[in-house]
Amino acid sequence: MAEILVLAELNPAGGGVRKTTLEALTAARALGEPSAVVLGAPGTAAGVRDQLAEYGAATVYVAESDDIDAYLVAPKAEVLAQLVGEKSPAAVVIPSSPEGKEIAARLAIKTGSGFLTDVTEIAADGTATQAAFAGATIVHSQVTVGTPIYTLRGNSVTPEPAPAAGAEQPVSVAVSDAAKQVKVVERVVEQKSSRPELTEASIVVSGGRGVASAENFSIIEGLADSLGAAVGASRAAVDSGFYPHSFQVGQTGKTVSPNLYVAVGISGAIQHRAGMQTSKTIVAINKDPEAPIFELADFGVIGDLNTVVPAATEQINARK
């Protein structure tokens, strides 16, 4: 069976494997036998082999070096390109995070390969499904040059266990001077809330301009917490200073594809729709019955969010 390399994304500070990696391993099984690739500082792979094996990694390639950790993305792309040259995989699958996309692009240049980004599905013949033109068109694409490289959009595939050997294999690391042009001088660990990470959450509750103020976003947070959801915001809400930019969902923010997306006080402009319209179920709450978001929603509630959302939160909490 053909070998498929899957770049593993790990949580910081030894937090294990990110859900996006398990999704990538699951998607890669359509093409052949997945092998996980772990890149980082010495000790990075400790404790993750079993989870990678549980989700289908027949081999776990471990490339650990201070040279990988001390510089930005270039060393990771260089080591991955070296591994592609040595193993001649049938394809490479990478989670579609900002870093993942940059590694994939650099890998494509280094290996002379075709590269498909933000893929939502990979078929057995290598055909990838993508959303184009802000999601208005579904495209089916194939790579015809080199080793096909895919970045998989988060929450597009449900992770499914498929126990494999997970045989650990060390990879020698030789990073060129050219890959050491940008050095990491400091890392600051972002304070994490108890809510799920936005791009990985199965439920997202987002607020828009209709929320009206930063203080009023507590209504959005209350509904999110009752559902065990992540909190998002539209560009209009972010630009108005209601919520931090890191929570923006949309074409110029983050792309999400949860099982349930609740849009509160969001008009549904194309900029926002581009970042969430692949959600499995969409619920819209807006007092304007003509709001474009209702064209996209599976369920809609026409009403004042200040009344509807607290009532919904109360009902959800009462059923726990």
URWOZI-V277236 format. One record per residue. N is the residue number from 1. RES is the residue in three letters. PHI is phi in whole degrees, -180 to 180 (NA if undefined). Layout:
# URWOZI-V277236
N | RES | PHI
N | RES | PHI
This chain:
# URWOZI-V277236
1 | MET | NA
2 | ALA | -65
3 | GLU | -88
4 | ILE | -121
5 | LEU | -83
6 | VAL | -124
7 | LEU | -76
8 | ALA | -85
9 | GLU | -103
10 | LEU | -113
11 | ASN | -70
12 | PRO | -67
13 | ALA | 56
14 | GLY | 68
15 | GLY | -87
16 | GLY | 87
17 | VAL | -86
18 | ARG | -75
19 | LYS | -58
20 | THR | -60
21 | THR | -69
22 | LEU | -66
23 | GLU | -65
24 | ALA | -65
25 | LEU | -63
26 | THR | -65
27 | ALA | -65
28 | ALA | -66
29 | ARG | -65
30 | ALA | -68
31 | LEU | -100
32 | GLY | 166
33 | GLU | -99
34 | PRO | -72
35 | SER | -128
36 | ALA | -83
37 | VAL | -122
38 | VAL | -109
39 | LEU | -120
40 | GLY | 165
41 | ALA | -73
42 | PRO | -54
43 | GLY | 93
44 | THR | -60
45 | ALA | -82
46 | ALA | -60
47 | GLY | 86
48 | VAL | -109
49 | ARG | -59
50 | ASP | -62
51 | GLN | -70
52 | LEU | -64
53 | ALA | -66
54 | GLU | -60
55 | TYR | -103
56 | GLY | 111
57 | ALA | -78
58 | ALA | -71
59 | THR | -132
60 | VAL | -119
61 | TYR | -81
62 | VAL | -116
63 | ALA | -117
64 | GLU | -119
65 | SER | -166
66 | ASP | -64
67 | ASP | -66
68 | ILE | -74
69 | ASP | -79
70 | ALA | -83
71 | TYR | -125
72 | LEU | -74
73 | VAL | -64
74 | ALA | -54
75 | PRO | -61
76 | LYS | -64
77 | ALA | -64
78 | GLU | -68
79 | VAL | -67
80 | LEU | -65
81 | ALA | -64
82 | GLN | -61
83 | LEU | -67
84 | VAL | -62
85 | GLY | -64
86 | GLU | -79
87 | LYS | -99
88 | SER | 47
89 | PRO | -67
90 | ALA | -76
91 | ALA | -168
92 | VAL | -129
93 | VAL | -119
94 | ILE | -132
95 | PRO | -58
96 | SER | -88
97 | SER | -84
98 | PRO | -55
99 | GLU | -68
100 | GLY | -60
101 | LYS | -65
102 | GLU | -69
103 | ILE | -61
104 | ALA | -62
105 | ALA | -64
106 | ARG | -65
107 | LEU | -63
108 | ALA | -61
109 | ILE | -66
110 | LYS | -67
111 | THR | -105
112 | GLY | 63
113 | SER | -115
114 | GLY | -78
115 | PHE | -140
116 | LEU | -117
117 | THR | -109
118 | ASP | 54
119 | VAL | -75
120 | THR | -106
121 | GLU | -160
122 | ILE | -126
123 | ALA | -88
124 | ALA | -62
125 | ASP | -88
126 | GLY | 91
127 | THR | -70
128 | ALA | -107
129 | THR | -100
130 | GLN | -136
131 | ALA | -100
132 | ALA | -119
133 | PHE | 51
134 | ALA | 58
135 | GLY | 86
136 | ALA | -75
137 | THR | -133
138 | ILE | -97
139 | VAL | -116
140 | HIS | -113
141 | SER | -129
142 | GLN | -134
143 | VAL | -86
144 | THR | -114
145 | VAL | -129
146 | GLY | 69
147 | THR | -91
148 | PRO | -57
149 | ILE | -121
150 | TYR | -124
151 | THR | -111
152 | LEU | -99
153 | ARG | -66
154 | GLY | -61
155 | ASN | 66
156 | SER | -85
157 | VAL | -128
158 | THR | -84
159 | PRO | -61
160 | GLU | -130
161 | PRO | -61
162 | ALA | -156
163 | PRO | -50
164 | ALA | -136
165 | ALA | -67
166 | GLY | 62
167 | ALA | -64
168 | GLU | -80
169 | GLN | -134
170 | PRO | -70
171 | VAL | -121
172 | SER | -70
173 | VAL | -114
174 | ALA | -133
175 | VAL | -96
176 | SER | -74
177 | ASP | -63
178 | ALA | -63
179 | ALA | -87
180 | LYS | -112
181 | GLN | -80
182 | VAL | -124
183 | LYS | -98
184 | VAL | -82
185 | VAL | -101
186 | GLU | -160
187 | ARG | -125
188 | VAL | -118
189 | VAL | -79
190 | GLU | -71
191 | GLN | -66
192 | LYS | -101
193 | SER | -88
194 | SER | -80
195 | ARG | -78
196 | PRO | -64
197 | GLU | -69
198 | LEU | -55
199 | THR | -75
200 | GLU | -108
201 | ALA | -69
202 | SER | -84
203 | ILE | -134
204 | VAL | -131
205 | VAL | -115
206 | SER | -117
207 | GLY | -113
208 | GLY | -120
209 | ARG | -58
210 | GLY | -63
211 | VAL | -67
212 | ALA | 83
213 | SER | -163
214 | ALA | -65
215 | GLU | -62
216 | ASN | -73
217 | PHE | -68
218 | SER | -62
219 | ILE | -66
220 | ILE | -64
221 | GLU | -64
222 | GLY | -63
223 | LEU | -65
224 | ALA | -60
225 | ASP | -66
226 | SER | -67
227 | LEU | -98
228 | GLY | 67
229 | ALA | -106
230 | ALA | -86
231 | VAL | -106
232 | GLY | -127
233 | ALA | -150
234 | SER | -81
235 | ARG | -62
236 | ALA | -61
237 | ALA | -67
238 | VAL | -67
239 | ASP | -63
240 | SER | -83
241 | GLY | 82
242 | PHE | -75
243 | TYR | -152
244 | PRO | -62
245 | HIS | -61
246 | SER | -64
247 | PHE | -103
248 | GLN | -72
249 | VAL | -108
250 | GLY | 153
251 | GLN | -61
252 | THR | -103
253 | GLY | -123
254 | LYS | -96
255 | THR | -101
256 | VAL | -124
257 | SER | -147
258 | PRO | -77
259 | ASN | -70
260 | LEU | -137
261 | TYR | -123
262 | VAL | -110
263 | ALA | -102
264 | VAL | -113
265 | GLY | 65
266 | ILE | -112
267 | SER | -69
268 | GLY | 100
269 | ALA | -63
270 | ILE | -58
271 | GLN | -60
272 | HIS | -79
273 | ARG | -58
274 | ALA | -61
275 | GLY | -96
276 | MET | -144
277 | GLN | -74
278 | THR | -89
279 | SER | -59
280 | LYS | -66
281 | THR | -133
282 | ILE | -120
283 | VAL | -116
284 | ALA | -115
285 | ILE | -124
286 | ASN | -157
287 | LYS | -83
288 | ASP | -95
289 | PRO | -66
290 | GLU | -95
291 | ALA | -60
292 | PRO | -58
293 | ILE | -61
294 | PHE | -70
295 | GLU | -68
296 | LEU | -98
297 | ALA | -72
298 | ASP | -80
299 | PHE | -136
300 | GLY | -131
301 | VAL | -123
302 | ILE | -94
303 | GLY | 174
304 | ASP | -74
305 | LEU | -60
306 | ASN | -67
307 | THR | -100
308 | VAL | -67
309 | VAL | -67
310 | PRO | -60
311 | ALA | -65
312 | ALA | -64
313 | THR | -61
314 | GLU | -62
315 | GLN | -66
316 | ILE | -67
317 | ASN | -65
318 | ALA | -69
319 | ARG | -91
320 | LYS | -77
